[in-house]
Amino acid sequence: MQSSMSRKGNCWDNACMENFFSHFKSECFYMNSFGTSEEVRGAVSMYIRFYNHHRFQKKLNNLSPYQYRTQVA
């Protein structure tokens, strides 16, 4: 993985992705060891599903992003 760089002096460009990658690294990547690139791909896919469908977020009234979007619609 390679971090992205925002415009000079503008830390808000990538704030949401930096937040996601911070959670991903601490909750998934650092807790596992991977032997192949397929294992990494599988872990990323599973974590994205977990993050969107099951992981509640305080800023979304303790709902997952999926639950929050379907509640509004």
Secondary structure, 3 states (H helix, E strand, C coil): CCCCCCCCCCCCCCHHHHHHHHHHHHHHHCCCCCCCHHHHHHHHHHHHHHHHHCCCEHHHCCECHHHHHHHHC
